[in-house]
């Protein structure tokens, strides 16, 4: 579980800091985080259980269990409190 949480924090950090969009797909997360598909799936699942992101489930799973991931306001708040300060949200 600890590694899932660590992967979740890498995904959240990458989405907040490096993605200009609130919604991100699996391929973009792989580029942003340098994590493997299973690590991203586990991290996103952990974030969803923490109610920090919302996923759109994939119908045809190939690499990822989701089609898109959206950071919720709670995700930005969690990032601000635990990982760093957001200077602007574009």
C-alpha positions as CSV (number, residue, x, y, z in Angstrom):
1,X,0.0,0.0,0.0
2,X,2.9,2.4,0.7
3,X,4.1,2.2,-2.8
4,X,0.6,2.8,-4.1
5,X,0.5,6.0,-2.0
6,X,3.9,7.1,-3.3
7,X,2.8,6.5,-6.9
8,X,-0.4,8.4,-6.1
9,X,1.6,11.4,-4.9
10,X,3.8,11.3,-8.0
11,X,0.6,11.3,-10.2
12,X,-1.0,14.1,-8.2
13,X,2.1,16.2,-8.2
14,X,2.6,15.6,-12.0
15,X,-1.0,16.5,-12.8
16,X,-0.9,19.7,-10.7
17,X,2.5,20.9,-11.6
18,X,3.0,19.8,-15.2
19,X,-0.4,19.5,-16.8
20,X,-2.1,22.6,-18.0
21,X,-5.4,20.7,-18.0
22,X,-7.3,19.4,-15.1
23,X,-8.1,16.2,-17.0
24,X,-5.3,14.0,-18.1
25,X,-5.0,10.6,-19.9
26,X,-2.8,7.7,-19.1
27,X,-0.3,8.3,-21.8
28,X,0.3,11.8,-20.7
29,X,0.7,10.6,-17.1
30,X,3.3,8.1,-18.2
31,X,5.3,10.9,-19.8
32,X,4.9,13.3,-16.8
33,X,5.7,10.8,-14.1
34,X,8.0,8.2,-15.8
35,X,5.9,5.5,-14.0
36,X,4.8,2.2,-15.6
37,X,1.2,1.5,-16.5
38,X,0.5,-0.7,-13.5
39,X,2.1,1.9,-11.1
40,X,-0.1,4.7,-12.7
41,X,-3.2,2.5,-12.4
42,X,-2.5,1.8,-8.7
43,X,-1.7,5.4,-8.0
44,X,-4.8,6.7,-9.7
45,X,-6.9,4.1,-7.8
46,X,-5.4,5.3,-4.5
47,X,-6.1,9.0,-5.4
48,X,-9.7,8.0,-6.3
49,X,-10.2,6.2,-3.0
50,X,-8.8,9.4,-1.2
51,X,-11.5,11.4,-3.2
52,X,-8.8,13.6,-4.8
53,X,-9.5,12.7,-8.4
54,X,-12.4,11.5,-10.5
55,X,-11.8,9.0,-13.3
56,X,-13.7,8.2,-16.4
57,X,-13.5,4.4,-16.7
58,X,-12.2,2.9,-19.9
59,X,-14.5,0.6,-21.8
60,X,-11.6,-1.2,-23.6
61,X,-8.7,-1.5,-21.2
62,X,-5.4,-1.9,-22.9
63,X,-2.8,-0.3,-20.6
64,X,-4.8,1.8,-18.2
65,X,-7.9,1.1,-16.2
66,X,-9.3,4.6,-17.0
67,X,-9.8,6.9,-20.0
68,X,-9.2,10.2,-18.2
69,X,-8.4,11.4,-14.7
70,X,-9.6,14.8,-13.4
71,X,-8.1,16.5,-10.4
72,X,-10.9,17.6,-8.0
73,X,-10.7,20.7,-5.9
74,X,-9.9,18.4,-2.9
75,X,-6.9,17.2,-4.9
76,X,-5.6,20.8,-5.3
77,X,-6.1,21.4,-1.6
78,X,-4.3,18.2,-0.7
79,X,-1.4,19.2,-2.9
80,X,-1.3,22.7,-1.4
81,X,-1.3,21.3,2.2
82,X,1.1,18.3,1.7
83,X,3.2,18.6,-1.4
84,X,3.8,22.3,-2.2
85,X,2.1,25.6,-2.9
86,X,0.2,26.3,-6.1
87,X,1.1,29.7,-7.4
88,X,-1.5,29.8,-10.2
89,X,-4.2,27.5,-11.6
90,X,-4.6,28.1,-15.3
